Every structure is written in structure tokens, then in C-alpha cells.
Amino acid sequence: MKHSIRVKIVSICVGVLVITLICLWGLNTFFLEDYYCAKKTEAFITSYDEIDDMLAKKINITQMDRTLQKIRDTNNIAFLRVDNEGWRIQQYTTSPSETKMLLDRLQANQFGSVAENEVKILYQENNYKIQKYFDYNTNSYYLECFGLFSDTSSFIMFTPLESIKDSVEISNQFLLQVGIVLLILSAIAIYAVTTKMTSPILTLANISNRMAHLDFDVHYEGNEDDELGVLGKSINDMSNQLERTISELQKANLQLKKDIEEKIQIDEMRKEFLSNVSHELKTPIALIQGYAEGLQELADDPESRAYYTEVIIDEAGKMNRMVKKLLTLNHIEFGQEELVMEEFNIIELIKSVVEASKIMMEQKQVQVQMLTPETVMVVGDEFKIEEVVTNYISNALNHIDYERKITIWTEDKGEIVRILVHNTGDPIPTEDLDKVWIKFFKVDKARTRAYGGSGIGLSIVKAIMDSMGQQVGVRNENGGVTFWFEMQKKK
């Protein structure tokens, strides 16, 4: 990250330290000497007042010596006092040469033999003066205070300024060396601290990035009690809310998509229904119309009139049955048929349907073989299951051939029982096996027309079993076709 918070914080802190060191260096270089002079000036004034007060009170010489010694040791001030004759009364110096220097400076100041460019007056009162001067002999600066005490004795107090200049240089060198070390250590320490501080921020940034890509599985797990902790908790709350909202939107979109697809499917089914119905009704209507017109021309032929009338009645019956089947199928597909779920013996139901079809079986010389147990209790809508069995047996009778044999048996599949109906005859083309459940689909249209089929029966079977949540199927085997459906066994 080019401009990370970590780099910015380290840069700011290091910059503050550098500026602080520069300020300290500038203060040392340009103001420390003036500050030192001001403090020494205060020391001179205090010392003068203290000594003058003792002289006014005529304090004994021993006590004054202790005071002067203290001033000397505490403030590094050399002191010399002389009487009106120039005799030394008291002195506190480090060497004879320093004593001679004090005498020379006192005389020079008293007699005004000091050049103006050598001194700078810092403070002045009626009885004394404090000034800074440069000594060309020693090439050094000094700070001195001279004047008169209240007993008319003369004095001079003196301290060198070279020591403060040396101190400034030493202090600046020390600041430079220590400052470099401090800068390095501070940079390392600040980098470590900011790394720990910015780690939660980087974590939150990563979480936000993943949220932007709709990944809500990651959550902030920090336990900080500061603003970052509050931010992390807020992001977690936002993530959970977004996940719920997006999930609800996805569900709503899926439902909307499903509704749209269902509407499209219903529209297609309606169009297909109208197309198929019009197609299926076209032939019987044409026949009825044709034979009805023929009746008008057969007024004197009772036999032909009877035949024509029989054809019209037969075609009208076919139309009636097809319309009823269409209505039944439509009600089942749109959930308008209420299921009555009950327990019953599926074997008894099959036998009753077979018995009802006995006359047709005898006419077609069909042999029925039932390979089933006496009792298989199932759960379902008995009335609708009877329609399923009736359609299967009718379909078998209409397509039977060769050995003219129908076989019915069951297969136990745990909680489910499968009922199978097999008829000998021509197999269904493999590509049409999945199409037999489609409304109005006919494998052999000519044959279907011959026995009056409408192509709706198997569609009704599929719709009934779908409404019960059960499976249906068809396969070619053993020189014929097997249709099957499954039922829930009684528990």
C-alpha cells in the first residue's frame, strides 16, 4: 500500500522528533547563553542585596565569609571588596592571577578606562552595574558586577562566560548523537506499535472487500474496546443484515422467476391445449357435418339414415369423452382436484378393473395373468388410482398383439410398492418413450383413431401420480411394453 496509515504515522512521529531536536539545538545555540546571562544577573543582584544587607547590619566578618563562600561555590562567582584607600577587605578568588584581574577590572571601571565596544550593559542601578565584556588578552567573554556598597566600600563580582559556550557545544553534540539513536529507536518502536494498530484496520478492509464480492462468511473477531472494536461490530452487523437481505432478495427473485416460468408454461399449455383440442375436434366435427349433410339427401333410405345416425352418435360420444378427459386433466394439473388420501387394498382394485374389462378382453381373446399377492395395502386417493389402473389396462388392450397376453405383478421397494402392467405387442420407439405422457401424443395415430383414443389417458395418469408425489414409467421388454406406477405402502 503506497500511502498506508502506518507509513504516515511513522513519518509524522519521526518528523516531530526531528523538529523537536532542531528546536532544542536552536534554543541551545541562540538562547542558552542569553538565558545563562539573565540567571547570572539575578544571582549578582541577589548576592549584592544579601552582602549589602549584612554590611548595613554590621554582621561579623566570619559570618560574612561563610556567606561569600556559599555565593562562590553555588554561583561560580569570584568576589573582591576594597576600602576607599584601595586596600583589599575581602576576596574569594581561585588564584592570584584572578585576584589581579579583578583589581585591574575594578580600577578600569572606576576610572572609565574601558572602551565602549568592549562592554554590553545588562543591568544598572545607582550603586552598581552589571555588564558583559570581552577581554582581548584572554580572547574570552566575562560577566561582571561592580559598584559601591552602603558602607562606601567598592566591590566587583566576576564569572567567565566561556564555560557556557563550551556547554552549548557539548550539549549540541550530545543532542545530535542521542537524537540519532532516539530517532532510530523511536522509528522502530512506532512502526511496531502502528503495525499492531493498523492490523485490525487491514482486517476490516479485507472483510469489506470480501463483502463487496458478496462473501459474508468472514466476520471480524477482534475484541478491542476502542473505536476499531465498535467499527468491527458494526461491520459484522452490516454483513449479517446484508446477507439476510440479499438472501431474501434471491429467494424473491427465484420465486419471481418461478412465477414467470409458470406463467409462460401456463400460456404455452393454454396455446397447446387450444391447438390440440381444435385439431382433435376437427375430424369428428367434419365427420358429423358430413354425415349430417348426407342425411338430408337420404330421405328415402332408412338403412343408410340409420348408419349415418350411428356414426354421428359415435363421433359425438368420442368428442364428449375427450372433453371430459380434458376437463379432468385440467383440474388435476391446476390443483383443482382435491385428493382424498385413504388406505385400501390395491390388489382388489386391480381385480375389479380387470373384471369390468372382461367383456372386451373376451372379444379380443386376451389372456390376463396376475402375479400378485392377495393383499397389498397402500395409501392414496382410491378413486383416482382406479382411473390410473383403468387407463393402463385400456392402453394394454388397445395395443395388444402377438400372444395377446396381459401380465400384472408388483415389486416391493421398501416403503414403496411398484405395480406393473405388461402387454405383448409392438414396442414403443425408444425416442418416444418419454413423450407418451404428453397430452395428445400418439405413437401410431392411425391405430389410435381406430379404437377412438384421444392421447389424453396417459397424461391423466402422469398428472394424478404427480399430484400424489409418486413415480410412473414405461419400458420395452419381453416382446411388449410395460407401464408401471408406484404407491406408498401402509405403515
C-alpha positions in Angstrom: 0.0 0.0 0.0 1.7 3.2 -1.2 0.2 5.7 1.3 -0.6 3.4 4.3 -1.6 4.8 7.6 1.4 3.0 9.2 3.9 4.9 7.0 2.1 8.2 7.6 2.1 7.8 11.4 5.8 6.8 11.4 6.7 9.7 9.1 4.7 12.2 11.3 6.3 10.9 14.5 9.8 10.9 13.2 9.2 14.3 11.7 8.0 15.7 15.1 11.1 14.2 16.8 13.4 15.8 14.1 11.7 19.2 14.5 12.0 18.9 18.3 15.7 18.1 18.1 16.2 21.1 15.7 14.3 23.4 18.1 16.4 22.2 21.0 19.6 22.8 19.0 18.4 26.3 18.0 17.4 27.1 21.6 20.8 25.9 22.9 22.7 27.7 20.2 20.9 31.1 20.1 19.2 31.5 23.5 21.0 29.4 26.1 23.8 32.0 26.6 21.3 34.9 27.0 19.3 32.7 29.5 22.6 32.0 31.3 23.4 35.7 31.5 19.9 36.5 32.8 20.2 33.9 35.5 23.7 35.1 36.5 22.4 38.7 36.5 19.8 37.6 39.0 22.5 35.9 41.0 24.6 39.1 41.0 21.6 41.2 42.2 20.7 38.7 44.9 24.3 38.5 46.1 24.7 42.3 46.2 21.5 42.7 48.2 22.5 40.0 50.6 26.0 41.3 51.2 24.9 45.0 51.4 22.3 44.0 53.9 24.9 42.2 56.1 27.2 45.3 55.9 24.4 47.6 56.9 23.6 45.3 59.9 27.4 45.1 60.7 27.3 41.3 60.7 30.7 39.9 61.9 33.3 39.1 59.4 33.2 35.3 60.0 29.5 35.1 59.1 30.1 37.2 56.1 32.9 34.9 55.0 30.6 31.9 55.1 28.0 33.8 53.0 30.6 34.8 50.4 32.0 31.3 50.3 28.5 30.0 49.6 28.0 32.5 46.8 31.3 31.5 45.4 30.6 27.8 45.5 26.9 28.0 44.4 27.1 30.5 41.5 30.8 30.2 40.5 31.3 33.9 41.2 34.7 35.4 42.2 34.4 38.3 44.7 36.6 41.2 45.7 35.9 44.1 48.1 38.2 47.1 48.8 38.1 50.1 51.0 38.3 53.8 50.0 42.1 53.5 50.0 42.1 50.6 47.7 43.1 48.1 50.4 41.5 44.7 50.0 39.0 43.9 52.6 37.6 40.6 51.4 38.3 38.3 48.4 37.2 35.0 47.1 39.1 34.0 44.0 40.7 30.8 42.7 44.2 32.2 42.1 46.4 35.3 42.5 46.1 35.9 38.7 42.3 36.0 39.0 42.7 38.4 42.0 44.9 40.7 40.0 42.4 40.6 37.1 39.6 41.6 39.5 41.7 44.5 40.8 42.5 45.7 37.3 38.9 45.4 36.2 37.7 47.3 39.2 40.1 50.1 38.7 39.4 50.3 34.9 35.7 50.5 35.6 36.1 53.1 38.4 38.4 55.3 36.2 36.4 54.8 33.0 39.2 53.3 31.0 37.1 50.6 29.4 36.3 51.0 25.7 32.6 51.1 24.8 32.9 48.4 22.2 34.3 46.0 24.8 31.2 46.0 27.1 27.5 45.5 26.9 25.5 46.7 29.9 22.9 44.2 31.0 21.5 45.9 34.2 22.2 49.1 36.1 21.3 50.6 39.4 22.5 53.7 41.3 25.2 51.8 43.3 26.2 49.1 40.8 26.3 48.0 37.2 26.2 44.6 35.6 27.8 44.2 32.2 29.2 41.7 29.7 32.7 42.4 28.3 35.3 40.9 26.0 38.9 40.5 27.2 41.3 40.7 24.3 44.2 39.4 26.4 42.4 36.1 27.1 40.1 36.3 24.0 37.1 35.4 26.3 33.8 36.9 27.4 33.1 37.6 31.1 30.1 38.8 33.1 30.9 41.2 35.9 29.1 43.3 38.5 30.9 46.3 40.2 29.9 49.4 42.3 29.7 50.5 45.9 28.1 49.1 49.0 26.2 51.2 51.5 29.4 51.4 53.6 31.2 53.1 50.6 33.5 50.1 50.0 34.0 49.1 46.4 33.4 45.6 45.0 33.5 43.5 41.9 31.9 40.2 41.2 33.0 38.2 38.2 32.2 35.0 36.3 33.5 33.7 32.9 31.2 33.0 30.0 33.5 30.6 28.2 32.1 27.7 30.2 28.6 28.3 28.9 29.9 28.4 25.3 31.6 25.1 25.9 28.4 23.7 27.4 26.4 24.8 24.4 28.7 23.0 22.1 28.8 19.8 24.2 25.1 19.9 24.7 24.6 20.2 20.9 26.9 17.3 20.2 25.1 15.3 22.8 21.7 16.2 21.3 22.9 15.1 17.9 24.3 11.8 19.0 21.4 10.9 21.3 18.9 12.3 18.8 20.1 9.9 16.1 19.8 7.0 18.4 16.4 8.1 19.6 15.2 8.6 16.0 16.1 5.1 15.1 14.7 3.5 18.3 11.5 5.7 18.0 11.0 4.8 14.3 11.3 1.1 15.2 9.0 1.4 18.2 6.4 3.5 16.4 6.5 1.1 13.4 5.9 -1.9 15.7 3.0 0.0 17.5 1.4 1.2 14.3 1.7 -2.3 12.8 -0.4 -3.6 15.8 -2.8 -0.7 15.5 -3.3 -1.0 11.7 -3.6 -4.8 11.7 -7.3 -4.6 12.7 -7.8 -1.9 10.0 -6.3 -4.1 7.3 -8.5 -7.0 8.6 -11.6 -4.7 8.3 -10.6 -3.6 4.9 -10.2 -7.2 3.8 -13.7 -8.1 5.2 -15.2 -5.1 3.4 -13.6 -6.2 0.2 -15.0 -9.7 0.5 -18.4 -8.3 1.4 -18.2 -6.2 -1.8 -17.9 -9.6 -3.6 -20.9 -10.9 -1.7 -18.9 -13.1 0.6 -20.5 -12.9 4.0 -18.9 -15.9 5.6 -16.0 -13.9 7.2 -16.5 -11.9 10.4 -14.4 -9.6 12.4 -13.2 -11.4 15.5 -11.2 -8.7 17.3 -12.1 -7.9 21.0 -10.8 -4.3 21.2 -12.7 -1.9 23.4 -11.9 1.1 21.3 -13.3 2.7 18.1 -11.9 -0.2 16.0 -13.9 -2.7 18.1 -17.1 -0.7 17.6 -16.4 -0.4 13.8 -15.7 -4.2 13.6 -19.0 -5.0 15.4 -20.8 -2.6 13.1 -19.4 -4.2 10.0 -20.4 -7.7 11.4 -23.9 -6.4 12.0 -24.0 -4.9 8.5 -22.6 -8.1 7.0 -25.3 -10.2 8.7 -28.1 -7.7 7.6 -26.8 -7.6 4.0 -26.6 -11.4 3.9 -30.2 -11.7 5.2 -31.4 -9.0 2.8 -29.6 -10.5 -0.3 -30.8 -14.0 0.7 -34.4 -12.7 0.8 -33.9 -10.9 -2.5 -32.5 -14.0 -4.1 -35.5 -16.1 -2.8 -37.8 -13.4 -4.0 -36.1 -13.4 -7.4 -36.2 -17.2 -7.6 -39.9 -17.1 -6.7 -40.5 -14.4 -9.3 -38.5 -16.4 -11.9 -40.6 -19.5 -11.0 -43.8 -17.5 -11.2 -42.8 -16.1 -14.6 -41.8 -19.5 -15.8 -45.1 -21.0 -14.6 -47.0 -18.2 -16.3 -45.1 -18.8 -19.5 -45.7 -22.5 -19.1 -49.4 -22.0 -18.5 -49.6 -19.7 -21.5 -47.8 -22.3 -23.6 -50.1 -25.1 -22.2 -53.1 -23.0 -23.0 -52.0 -22.4 -26.6 -51.1 -26.1 -26.9 -54.4 -27.1 -25.4 -56.3 -24.9 -27.8 -54.3 -26.1 -30.7 -54.6 -29.8 -29.8 -58.3 -29.6 -29.0 -59.0 -27.8 -32.3 -57.0 -30.5 -34.1 -58.7 -33.4 -32.3 -62.2 -31.9 -32.7 -61.6 -31.1 -36.4 -62.0 -34.8 -37.6 -65.2 -35.7 -35.6 -66.8 -32.4 -36.4 -66.1 -32.8 -40.1 -67.5 -36.3 -39.9 -70.6 -35.2 -38.1 -71.1 -32.3 -40.5 -70.5 -34.6 -43.5 -72.9 -37.3 -42.3 -75.4 -34.7 -41.2 -75.4 -33.3 -44.7 -75.7 -36.8 -46.1 -78.9 -37.4 -44.0 -80.6 -34.6 -45.9 -80.1 -36.5 -49.1 -81.2 -39.9 -47.8 -84.8 -39.2 -47.0 -85.9 -42.4 -48.8 -83.2 -44.8 -47.5 -83.9 -45.8 -43.8 -80.9 -48.2 -43.7 -78.4 -45.5 -44.7 -80.1 -43.0 -42.5 -79.6 -45.4 -39.5 -75.9 -45.9 -40.4 -75.3 -42.2 -40.7 -77.1 -41.5 -37.5 -75.0 -44.2 -35.7 -71.8 -42.6 -37.0 -72.9 -39.1 -35.8 -73.8 -40.5 -32.4 -70.4 -42.4 -32.1 -68.3 -39.3 -33.1 -70.3 -37.1 -30.7 -69.6 -39.7 -27.9 -65.9 -39.6 -28.7 -66.0 -35.8 -28.5 -67.9 -35.9 -25.2 -65.4 -38.4 -23.7 -62.4 -36.3 -24.9 -63.9 -33.1 -23.4 -64.5 -34.9 -20.1 -60.9 -36.2 -20.0 -59.6 -32.7 -20.9 -61.6 -31.2 -18.0 -60.3 -33.9 -15.6 -56.7 -33.4 -16.7 -57.1 -29.6 -16.5 -58.5 -29.8 -12.9 -55.7 -32.1 -11.8 -52.9 -30.1 -13.4 -54.1 -26.8 -11.8 -54.7 -28.4 -8.4 -58.4 -28.1 -8.5 -59.0 -31.8 -7.8 -58.9 -32.4 -4.0 -57.1 -35.6 -3.0 -58.8 -38.0 -0.6 -56.0 -40.0 0.9 -57.0 -43.3 2.5 -55.8 -46.8 3.0 -57.0 -49.5 0.6 -56.1 -52.9 -1.0 -54.6 -52.1 -4.4 -54.9 -55.8 -5.5 -58.7 -55.7 -5.0 -58.9 -52.5 -7.0 -56.9 -54.1 -9.9 -59.1 -57.2 -9.9 -62.2 -55.0 -10.0 -60.9 -53.1 -13.0 -59.9 -56.3 -14.8 -63.4 -57.8 -14.1 -65.0 -54.6 -15.5 -63.0 -55.1 -18.7 -63.7 -58.8 -19.0 -66.2 -58.5 -22.0 -63.6 -56.5 -24.0 -60.9 -59.0 -23.1 -63.0 -61.9 -24.3 -63.9 -60.1 -27.5 -60.2 -59.6 -28.2 -59.3 -63.0 -26.9 -56.9 -61.5 -24.3 -55.4 -63.7 -21.6 -54.7 -61.9 -18.2 -52.2 -63.2 -15.8 -51.9 -61.7 -12.3 -48.7 -62.5 -10.4 -49.6 -60.6 -7.2 -50.2 -61.4 -3.5 -53.8 -61.3 -2.3 -53.3 -58.2 -0.3 -51.1 -55.0 -0.7 -52.3 -52.2 1.5 -51.4 -48.7 0.1 -52.2 -45.1 0.9 -53.7 -42.8 -1.8 -56.8 -41.5 -3.5 -58.6 -44.7 -4.4 -60.9 -43.2 -6.9 -58.0 -41.6 -8.9 -55.9 -44.7 -8.6 -58.8 -46.7 -10.2 -58.6 -44.3 -13.1 -54.8 -44.9 -13.4 -55.3 -48.7 -13.4 -58.2 -48.4 -15.9 -56.1 -46.3 -18.3 -53.2 -48.7 -18.1 -55.4 -51.8 -18.8 -57.3 -49.9 -21.6 -54.0 -48.9 -23.1 -52.8 -52.5 -22.9 -56.0 -53.8 -24.6 -55.7 -51.2 -27.3 -52.1 -52.1 -28.2 -52.1 -55.8 -27.5 -50.8 -58.2 -30.3 -49.0 -61.5 -30.9 -49.6 -63.7 -27.8 -52.4 -61.3 -26.8 -51.3 -61.6 -23.1 -51.5 -59.0 -20.3 -49.4 -59.6 -17.2 -49.9 -57.7 -13.9 -47.4 -58.0 -11.0 -46.0 -56.0 -8.1 -42.4 -55.2 -6.9 -41.7 -54.5 -3.2 -39.3 -51.5 -2.8 -39.3 -51.0 0.9 -41.9 -48.3 1.8 -43.0 -48.2 -1.8 -44.7 -50.8 -3.9 -44.5 -50.7 -7.7 -47.4 -52.0 -9.8 -46.6 -53.1 -13.3 -48.9 -53.8 -16.3 -47.3 -55.6 -19.3 -48.9 -56.3 -22.7 -47.4 -58.2 -25.6 -47.2 -56.3 -28.9 -45.0 -53.9 -30.8 -42.5 -51.9 -28.7 -42.6 -48.1 -28.4 -39.8 -46.4 -30.4 -37.0 -45.5 -27.9 -37.1 -41.8 -28.8 -40.9 -41.8 -28.0 -40.8 -43.4 -24.6 -40.6 -40.1 -22.7 -43.2 -38.5 -24.9 -46.1 -40.9 -24.2 -47.1 -38.7 -21.1 -47.5 -35.6 -23.3 -51.1 -34.6 -24.0 -52.4 -35.6 -27.4 -49.2 -37.5 -28.2 -49.9 -40.7 -30.3 -47.3 -43.2 -31.3 -49.5 -44.7 -34.0 -52.1 -42.1 -35.0 -54.0 -44.4 -37.4 -54.4 -47.1 -34.8 -55.3 -44.7 -32.1 -58.1 -43.3 -34.3 -59.3 -46.8 -35.0 -60.0 -47.5 -31.3 -61.1 -44.0 -30.5 -58.2 -42.9 -28.4 -57.5 -39.2 -27.8 -53.9 -39.3 -26.5 -55.0 -37.9 -23.1 -55.3 -41.0 -20.9 -51.6 -41.4 -20.1 -51.4 -37.6 -19.5 -54.1 -38.0 -16.9 -52.1 -40.9 -15.3 -49.0 -38.8 -15.1 -50.9 -35.8 -13.6 -52.6 -38.0 -11.0 -49.4 -39.6 -9.8 -47.6 -36.2 -9.8 -50.3 -34.8 -7.5 -49.6 -37.7 -5.1 -45.8 -37.3 -5.3 -45.3 -40.7 -6.9 -43.4 -42.0 -9.9 -44.6 -43.5 -13.2 -42.7 -45.1 -16.0 -42.6 -47.2 -19.2 -40.1 -49.6 -20.8 -39.9 -52.1 -23.7 -39.3 -55.7 -22.5 -40.2 -59.3 -23.2 -41.8 -58.8 -26.6 -44.0 -56.0 -25.5 -44.4 -52.8 -23.3 -44.5 -52.5 -19.5 -46.2 -49.5 -17.8 -45.8 -49.0 -14.1 -46.6 -46.7 -11.2 -45.6 -46.6 -7.5 -47.7 -46.2 -4.4 -46.9 -45.5 -0.7 -47.4 -48.7 1.4 -49.4 -48.6 4.6 -47.1 -48.1 7.6 
